[in-house]
Amino acid sequence: MTDSPSTAALPPQKQKRGGLFSVLQRVGRAFMLPIALLPVAGLLLGVGASLTNSAMLETYGLLGIMGPGTVPYSIFSLLSAVGTVIFDNLPLLFAMGVALGMAEHEKATATLSAAIAFFVMHATVSAMLSISGMLESNTLHEGMIADVVGIRSLQMGVFGGIVVGLGVAALCNRFYKIRLPSVLSFFGGSRFIPIISTLVYIPVGLLLFFLWPYVQNGIYALGDLVLRS
């Protein structure tokens, strides 16, 4: 099978640029899925938090109508809680959304595997923090430790989710058709994706445990430099 005239006419450098541009377009579209949720989450959180703020209600004389114990207060507290839980779990949502967008095949399996890999990565970091005694010794900069989906881990934010999503999508695209020996054939194909994702993201968690504190210290140093300038 020969290349199409338009593709064959392009020099190799331009063909590579076109391939890279295509990949970047796919990455951008993958980011759009979790990002599209942010306006709704922000609206819920903003409306709920502002209309349950006691200082605001007292200022406008609304404590009797919308204060604690009233039906409107309960409704707006609910909206605030819904918005908060979305923002608190953005890294996990990005991990699943990016994996879904970047996987070329077995998208549902890739999404599930991304959630598993996210838990495995942060559980590995948490275990290393405990083993090394960093949690008790307070050797880390304030704000570097956070609760990530209930796991005490390093504060990687959305970056951690993107690392998981891109990595799991690559694993899915590489191994979704893998054939194993007949004894292990049940674990072949799409069933292999969550297995390999788990195995890969244990060393990824170990690597981030050693590297991320330096990255975060650099971010803090840059922030201090900007504030002082």
C-alpha positions, 0 to 999 in steps of 0.5 A: 500500500502506497502513501497518499500523494499529499502525505508522500509529497511532504518532507519527513520533518513536516510529516513528524510535525504533523504527527506531533500536532495530531498528538497534541490535539488529542491531548487537548481534547482529552483535557477538555472533558474534565475541564468542561466540568469546572464551570458547573462545579464553580457555579455550585460552589460559588452560589452555595458558599456565598448564600450560606455565609453567615456574615453575608446573611447578617449584613443583608438581614437574611438570617431569619429567612436563609439562616442555619436551620432553614430550608434554603440554607440546607439547599445551598449547603448541599450545592456547596458540598457538591461543588467542593467534592468536585474540586477536591477530587480534580486530580482523580477526575483528570486521571480518568478523563485524560485516559478516556480521551487518549485511549484509542481502544478499550476506553472503559477499561482505560478509565477504570485502570486510571482510577486504579493506578491513581490509588496505587501511585498515591498509596505507594507515596503514602507508604514511603512517607510513613516508612521514611518518617517524613510525616512525623518529622515535619521535614517537608515544606508546609502544604506539601502533604495533602489528603488525596481521596483519603490517602495522606500523600504528596500534594501533586494536584492535577499534575498527578492525575495527568501523569496517570491518565497519559501513562495508562492510556499509553499502556492501554494502547500498547497492551490491549491485544496482548496474548499470554500463555494458555495458562494465563490466557484469562488475564490477556487482552483488556484484562491485562491493562489494570494489571500492568497499570498497577505494576507500573504505577508502584515504581512511578509512585516511588519515583515521584516520592523522591523527585516531587519534593524537589519540584515543589520546593522549586515551585515555592522558591519561584513563588517567593521570588515573584512575591519579592520582585 
